[in-house]
Amino acid sequence: MTRRASVARHSRISWRLAQTQRQLPMNHSLHSIVEQAKKLRPTATVVRRGNGIIQVERGDLLSAEEKRKRVAQAKATPFRKGKIYEYGDGRSWVESIISDSPLLAEHHEMSIRVATFNVWFSEHCWEARFHALFELLVRQEHVQIICLQEVTPRFLKKLLEFDIIRTQYRVSDNGNCASIGRYGVAMLVDKSLPPPSLGWVTLPTDMGRSALLVHWQKQVCIATVHLESLNSQCCRSLQLKTIHDELKFFDTAILAGDFNITATGPWSNQKEHDSVSHLLSGFEDLWVRENGSDGDVEASPKHSLGVTFDGRVNSMAKDVSTPDVARYDRVMVLEHQEGVCALDIRIVGKDPIEPDLFISDHFGLTFDLVASSSNVPQHHSTSRVSFKEGL
């Protein structure tokens, strides 16, 4: 390039810069923009690509805990369809044909009993505890939808061999244990109810946790979960948010299970306890709604305590931790339908099977999902009319 051409080119560039600076406000001159750009902080990005690969950019900017949390969140594929099974041919569990019928018929009064129970994966006297559990839930409480946590392959196989289960219920696993791994969640749905659709919500987790749900179209959804254990507040928060994003679109949604969150005992965290109502926006805590108590041991009268893990009286709980008194197990309800509500929550399984032997280290919860042709007041208890009797 000749000297004359070089000078001309430099003049053109200088003129363009001058024009650009005249077009910008004084405080946004080209110089200030360049200076601001120099000050921009690099950011870390964690994304899931279409092929499922998790890509991390500038991971060095994250702490190990934050990186783990972000990767787990990216891995989570919120919802996947599953299958529900019935003992159909007299020899094996086969996939049920899903019904288009709603769970709650219009202008038809009915009540469906639901239970949630963490059955404890321990081998300690597990067969005796197994039989006591189903004596309680099936024969005594007549529960029609059963939500279970800490179900092991051993427990599941025993369950599927049980005659009353084969006769009366549909189940979330056909016995290959693919849905539970080392231990997990399972659901049983009475055959008198229309066959529901079943699905799984994959959660951010280091412990293989997923939420399991059954639903009848958009009308009713019942889900169960075993939230991350121990000191995993951040993970539990992400799990609840993920579940909420899936359940909030149903007319009636219920989340029942072991939340591993408490405001009392050695694992208490008041801030986390208070955050549940925000993470599950629109949901109500059924125990609190009916008892006016959140299970605080010091402030609540004895009859209204919602404690489901009690190391003072339950020898099973004493075996797994220091004396712990906590309301780990909860039922959260979202009710948009007029005349449909959850009622009569109770603690079950508090009595020992024999001296120093309980069904589980946890107690269970039962409640009724009630539909009425007239609006049922949320705080009013109705007599239970079983679905079978209503047919």
C-alpha positions as CSV (number, residue, x, y, z in Angstrom):
1,M,0.0,0.0,0.0
2,T,1.4,3.5,-0.9
3,R,1.8,6.1,1.7
4,R,-0.9,8.3,0.0
5,A,-3.3,5.3,0.1
6,S,-2.5,4.6,3.7
7,V,-3.1,8.2,4.8
8,A,-6.4,8.2,2.9
9,R,-7.5,4.9,4.5
10,H,-6.6,6.3,8.0
11,S,-8.6,9.4,7.3
12,R,-11.7,7.4,6.3
13,I,-11.5,5.3,9.5
14,S,-11.1,8.4,11.7
15,W,-14.1,10.1,10.0
16,R,-16.3,7.0,10.6
17,L,-15.2,6.9,14.3
18,A,-16.0,10.6,14.6
19,Q,-19.4,10.1,13.0
20,T,-20.2,7.1,15.3
21,Q,-19.2,9.1,18.4
22,R,-21.4,12.0,17.3
23,Q,-24.4,9.6,16.9
24,L,-23.9,8.2,20.5
25,P,-24.9,10.1,23.7
26,M,-21.9,11.6,25.4
27,N,-21.9,9.0,28.2
28,H,-22.0,6.2,25.7
29,S,-19.1,7.2,23.5
30,L,-17.2,4.5,21.7
31,H,-14.4,5.0,24.2
32,S,-16.8,4.3,27.2
33,I,-18.3,1.3,25.5
34,V,-14.8,-0.2,25.0
35,E,-13.9,0.5,28.6
36,Q,-17.1,-1.1,29.8
37,A,-16.5,-4.2,27.7
38,K,-13.1,-4.6,29.3
39,K,-14.9,-4.7,32.7
40,L,-17.5,-7.4,31.8
41,R,-17.1,-10.5,33.9
42,P,-16.9,-13.9,32.3
43,T,-19.8,-16.2,33.2
44,A,-20.2,-20.0,33.6
45,T,-22.7,-21.8,31.4
46,V,-24.1,-25.3,31.9
47,V,-26.5,-26.5,29.2
48,R,-28.0,-29.8,28.0
49,R,-27.5,-30.2,24.2
50,G,-30.1,-31.9,22.0
51,N,-28.1,-35.1,22.1
52,G,-28.3,-35.2,25.9
53,I,-24.6,-34.2,26.5
54,I,-24.1,-31.7,29.3
55,Q,-21.7,-28.9,28.2
56,V,-20.0,-26.8,30.8
57,E,-18.2,-23.6,29.7
58,R,-16.0,-21.8,32.2
59,G,-16.6,-24.3,34.9
60,D,-13.6,-22.9,36.7
61,L,-15.8,-20.0,37.8
62,L,-18.1,-22.3,39.8
63,S,-17.5,-23.8,43.2
64,A,-17.6,-27.6,43.3
65,E,-21.1,-27.6,44.9
66,E,-22.5,-25.0,42.5
67,K,-21.1,-26.9,39.5
68,R,-22.6,-30.2,40.8
69,K,-26.0,-28.5,41.3
70,R,-26.0,-26.9,37.8
71,V,-25.0,-30.1,36.1
72,A,-27.7,-32.0,38.0
73,Q,-30.3,-29.5,37.0
74,A,-29.2,-29.6,33.3
75,K,-29.5,-33.4,33.4
76,A,-33.0,-33.4,34.6
77,T,-35.5,-34.3,31.9
78,P,-38.7,-33.2,33.7
79,F,-41.3,-35.7,32.6
80,R,-41.4,-39.1,31.0
81,K,-44.3,-41.4,30.4
82,G,-44.5,-44.7,32.3
83,K,-46.7,-47.8,32.5
84,I,-49.1,-49.1,35.1
85,Y,-49.7,-52.8,35.4
86,E,-52.3,-55.3,36.5
87,Y,-52.4,-59.0,37.2
88,G,-54.4,-59.7,34.1
89,D,-53.9,-63.2,32.7
90,G,-53.5,-65.1,35.9
91,R,-49.8,-65.6,35.4
92,S,-48.0,-62.3,35.1
93,W,-48.3,-58.5,35.5
94,V,-49.3,-56.9,32.2
95,E,-49.7,-53.3,31.1
96,S,-53.1,-51.8,31.8
97,I,-55.1,-50.1,29.1
98,I,-55.4,-46.5,30.1
99,S,-59.0,-45.2,30.5
100,D,-60.2,-41.9,29.2
101,S,-62.7,-41.7,32.1
102,P,-62.2,-39.0,34.7
103,L,-61.5,-40.1,38.3
104,L,-64.2,-38.0,39.7
105,A,-67.6,-38.3,38.0
106,E,-69.7,-35.2,37.6
107,H,-72.6,-34.9,40.1
108,H,-71.4,-38.0,41.9
109,E,-70.4,-37.9,45.6
110,M,-67.4,-40.1,46.4
111,S,-64.4,-40.4,48.6
112,I,-61.0,-42.0,47.8
113,R,-58.6,-42.9,50.6
114,V,-55.0,-42.2,49.9
115,A,-51.9,-43.1,52.0
116,T,-48.2,-42.3,52.0
117,F,-45.6,-44.4,53.9
118,N,-41.9,-44.5,53.9
119,V,-41.5,-48.3,54.5
120,W,-37.7,-48.2,55.4
121,F,-35.3,-50.2,53.3
122,S,-33.7,-52.0,56.2
123,E,-33.6,-55.8,56.3
124,H,-34.5,-55.7,59.9
125,C,-37.5,-58.0,60.3
126,W,-38.7,-56.8,56.9
127,E,-41.2,-59.6,56.2
128,A,-43.0,-59.1,59.5
129,R,-43.1,-55.3,58.8
130,F,-44.3,-55.9,55.3
131,H,-47.3,-58.0,56.4
132,A,-48.1,-55.5,59.1
133,L,-48.0,-52.6,56.6
134,F,-50.5,-54.2,54.2
135,E,-52.7,-55.5,57.0
136,L,-53.0,-51.8,58.1
137,L,-53.4,-50.1,54.8
138,V,-55.4,-52.7,52.8
139,R,-57.5,-54.5,55.4
140,Q,-57.9,-51.9,58.1
141,E,-57.7,-48.6,56.4
142,H,-59.1,-49.7,53.0
143,V,-56.7,-47.4,51.2
144,Q,-57.3,-47.1,47.4
145,I,-54.2,-45.2,46.4
146,I,-51.0,-46.1,48.2
147,C,-47.8,-44.1,47.8
148,L,-44.6,-45.8,49.1
149,Q,-41.0,-44.7,49.5
150,E,-37.8,-46.7,50.1
151,V,-39.2,-49.7,48.3
152,T,-36.5,-52.3,47.6
153,P,-36.5,-55.0,45.0
154,R,-37.0,-57.6,47.7
155,F,-40.1,-55.7,49.0
156,L,-41.5,-55.1,45.5
157,K,-41.3,-58.8,44.6
158,K,-43.0,-59.8,47.8
159,L,-45.7,-57.2,47.1
160,L,-46.4,-58.6,43.6
161,E,-46.8,-62.1,45.0
162,F,-49.4,-61.0,47.5
163,D,-52.9,-62.3,46.5
164,I,-54.8,-59.3,47.7
165,I,-52.5,-57.0,45.7
166,R,-52.9,-59.1,42.5
167,T,-56.7,-59.1,42.9
168,Q,-57.3,-55.5,44.0
169,Y,-54.6,-53.2,42.7
170,R,-52.6,-51.9,39.8
171,V,-49.0,-51.2,40.4
172,S,-46.2,-48.9,39.0
173,D,-43.6,-51.7,38.4
174,N,-44.2,-55.2,36.9
175,G,-41.4,-56.8,39.0
176,N,-38.3,-56.1,36.9
177,C,-37.5,-53.4,39.4
178,A,-36.4,-51.0,36.6
179,S,-38.2,-48.1,38.2
180,I,-36.8,-48.4,41.7
181,G,-33.1,-49.3,41.4
182,R,-31.6,-50.1,44.8
183,Y,-34.6,-48.5,46.4
184,G,-37.2,-46.1,45.2
185,V,-40.9,-45.0,45.1
186,A,-43.9,-47.1,44.0
187,M,-47.7,-46.6,43.8
188,L,-50.7,-48.9,44.0
189,V,-54.1,-47.9,42.6
190,D,-57.3,-49.8,43.4
191,K,-58.8,-51.5,40.3
192,S,-62.2,-50.0,41.1
193,L,-60.8,-46.7,39.9
194,P,-60.4,-45.9,36.2
195,P,-56.9,-46.9,35.0
196,P,-54.7,-43.8,35.3
197,S,-51.9,-42.5,33.1
198,L,-48.5,-42.9,34.9
199,G,-45.4,-40.8,34.6
200,W,-42.1,-40.0,36.2
201,V,-40.5,-36.6,36.9
202,T,-36.7,-36.9,36.7
203,L,-35.2,-34.7,39.4
204,P,-31.8,-33.1,40.0
205,T,-30.3,-35.7,42.3
206,D,-27.2,-37.5,43.5
207,M,-29.3,-40.3,45.0
208,G,-31.3,-41.5,42.1
209,R,-34.5,-39.8,43.2
210,S,-37.6,-39.3,41.0
211,A,-41.1,-38.3,41.5
212,L,-43.9,-40.7,40.5
213,L,-47.3,-39.6,39.5
214,V,-50.6,-41.0,38.4
215,H,-53.2,-38.8,36.7
216,W,-56.7,-38.9,35.2
217,Q,-56.5,-36.5,32.2
218,K,-56.0,-32.9,33.6
219,Q,-58.6,-33.5,36.4
220,V,-56.6,-35.1,39.2
221,C,-53.0,-35.9,39.7
222,I,-51.5,-37.7,42.7
223,A,-47.7,-37.8,43.0
224,T,-45.2,-39.2,45.5
225,V,-41.6,-38.4,46.1
226,H,-38.7,-39.1,48.4
227,L,-36.7,-35.9,48.4
228,E,-32.9,-35.9,48.7
229,S,-31.7,-37.0,52.1
230,L,-29.4,-35.5,54.7
231,N,-27.7,-32.1,54.2
232,S,-29.0,-31.4,50.7
233,Q,-31.1,-28.3,51.0
234,C,-30.2,-26.8,47.6
235,C,-31.0,-30.1,45.8
236,R,-34.3,-30.5,47.6
237,S,-35.2,-26.9,46.6
238,L,-34.5,-27.7,43.0
239,Q,-36.5,-31.0,43.2
240,L,-39.6,-29.2,44.6
241,K,-39.4,-26.5,41.9
242,T,-39.2,-29.2,39.2
243,I,-42.1,-31.1,40.7
244,H,-44.2,-27.9,41.0
245,D,-43.6,-27.0,37.3
246,E,-45.2,-30.4,36.4
247,L,-48.1,-30.4,38.8
248,K,-49.3,-26.8,38.7
249,F,-51.4,-27.4,35.5
250,F,-53.7,-30.0,37.0
251,D,-57.2,-29.0,38.4
252,T,-56.4,-31.0,41.6
253,A,-52.8,-32.1,42.4
254,I,-51.5,-33.8,45.5
255,L,-47.9,-34.4,46.4
256,A,-47.4,-36.9,49.2
257,G,-44.2,-38.3,50.5
258,D,-41.0,-38.0,52.6
259,F,-39.8,-34.4,52.2
260,N,-36.7,-34.8,54.4
261,I,-37.5,-31.2,55.6
262,T,-38.2,-30.3,59.2
263,A,-38.2,-27.4,61.6
264,T,-37.4,-29.6,64.6
265,G,-34.7,-32.1,65.6
266,P,-31.0,-32.4,64.8
267,W,-31.6,-31.9,61.1
268,S,-33.9,-28.9,61.5
269,N,-33.7,-26.0,59.1
270,Q,-36.3,-23.3,59.7
271,K,-35.5,-21.4,56.6
272,E,-35.9,-24.5,54.4
273,H,-39.0,-25.4,56.2
274,D,-40.5,-22.0,55.5
275,S,-39.4,-22.2,51.8
276,V,-41.7,-25.1,51.0
277,S,-44.8,-22.9,50.6
278,H,-42.9,-20.7,48.2
279,L,-41.4,-23.5,46.1
280,L,-44.9,-25.2,45.9
281,S,-46.8,-22.0,45.2
282,G,-50.5,-22.5,45.3
283,F,-50.3,-25.7,47.3
284,E,-51.4,-26.0,50.9
285,D,-49.9,-28.2,53.6
286,L,-52.9,-30.5,54.5
287,W,-51.7,-31.2,58.1
288,V,-51.3,-27.5,58.8
289,R,-54.6,-26.6,57.2
290,E,-56.5,-29.1,59.3
291,N,-54.6,-28.9,62.6
292,G,-53.4,-25.3,62.7
293,S,-49.9,-26.6,63.5
294,D,-46.8,-27.2,61.5
295,G,-45.6,-29.9,63.9
296,D,-43.4,-27.7,66.1
297,V,-42.8,-29.9,69.1
298,E,-42.6,-27.1,71.7
299,A,-45.4,-24.9,70.5
300,S,-48.1,-27.4,69.4
301,P,-50.5,-29.3,71.7
302,K,-49.7,-33.0,71.8
303,H,-52.8,-34.1,69.9
304,S,-52.0,-32.0,66.9
305,L,-48.4,-32.8,66.4
306,G,-47.7,-33.9,62.8
307,V,-44.6,-35.8,63.8
308,T,-44.0,-38.8,61.5
309,F,-40.4,-39.7,62.7
310,D,-40.2,-40.0,66.5
311,G,-37.1,-41.4,68.1
312,R,-38.6,-41.0,71.5
313,V,-41.1,-43.9,71.0
314,N,-40.2,-45.6,67.7
315,S,-37.3,-48.1,68.2
316,M,-36.8,-48.3,64.5
317,A,-36.1,-44.5,64.4
318,K,-33.7,-44.8,67.3
319,D,-31.7,-47.3,65.2
320,V,-31.0,-44.9,62.4
321,S,-30.3,-41.6,64.1
322,T,-29.9,-39.7,67.4
323,P,-33.3,-39.2,69.0
324,D,-35.1,-37.2,66.3
325,V,-38.6,-35.8,66.4
326,A,-39.6,-34.5,63.0
327,R,-42.5,-34.0,60.5
328,Y,-40.6,-35.3,57.5
329,D,-43.7,-36.7,55.8
330,R,-46.2,-34.3,54.2
331,V,-49.2,-34.0,52.0
332,M,-49.4,-30.9,49.9
333,V,-52.6,-30.1,48.0
334,L,-53.5,-27.9,45.0
335,E,-57.3,-27.5,44.6
336,H,-58.8,-25.6,41.7
337,Q,-62.0,-27.6,41.3
338,E,-65.1,-26.6,43.1
339,G,-66.4,-29.4,45.3
340,V,-63.1,-31.3,45.4
341,C,-60.8,-31.3,48.4
342,A,-58.6,-33.4,50.6
343,L,-59.8,-34.0,54.1
344,D,-59.2,-35.9,57.3
345,I,-55.4,-36.4,57.4
346,R,-54.3,-38.8,60.0
347,I,-51.1,-40.4,61.2
348,V,-51.1,-44.3,61.0
349,G,-48.6,-47.0,61.9
350,K,-47.8,-45.6,65.4
351,D,-48.5,-48.8,67.3
352,P,-45.8,-51.4,67.5
353,I,-46.3,-54.8,65.8
354,E,-44.7,-56.4,68.9
355,P,-42.4,-55.0,71.6
356,D,-39.7,-52.8,70.0
357,L,-40.9,-53.5,66.4
358,F,-42.7,-51.0,64.3
359,I,-43.8,-51.1,60.6
360,S,-41.0,-48.6,59.7
361,D,-38.8,-45.9,61.2
362,H,-41.4,-43.5,59.8
363,F,-45.2,-43.3,60.6
364,G,-47.6,-43.1,57.6
365,L,-50.3,-40.6,56.7
366,T,-53.8,-41.2,55.3
367,F,-56.3,-38.8,54.0
368,D,-59.5,-38.7,51.9
369,L,-59.9,-37.0,48.5
370,V,-63.6,-36.0,48.5
371,A,-65.8,-35.0,45.6
372,S,-69.3,-33.6,46.2
373,S,-72.0,-32.4,44.0
374,S,-72.2,-29.4,46.2
375,N,-69.1,-27.5,47.4
376,V,-67.4,-29.2,50.3
377,P,-66.0,-26.7,52.8
378,Q,-62.2,-27.1,53.0
379,H,-62.2,-27.5,56.8
380,H,-65.3,-29.7,57.1
381,S,-65.0,-33.4,57.6
382,T,-67.4,-35.7,55.8
383,S,-68.2,-39.3,56.3
384,R,-66.3,-41.6,53.9
385,V,-68.2,-43.2,51.1
386,S,-66.0,-45.7,49.4
387,F,-65.7,-45.7,45.6
388,K,-66.8,-49.3,45.5
389,E,-69.9,-48.6,47.5
390,G,-70.8,-45.8,45.1
391,L,-70.8,-48.1,42.1
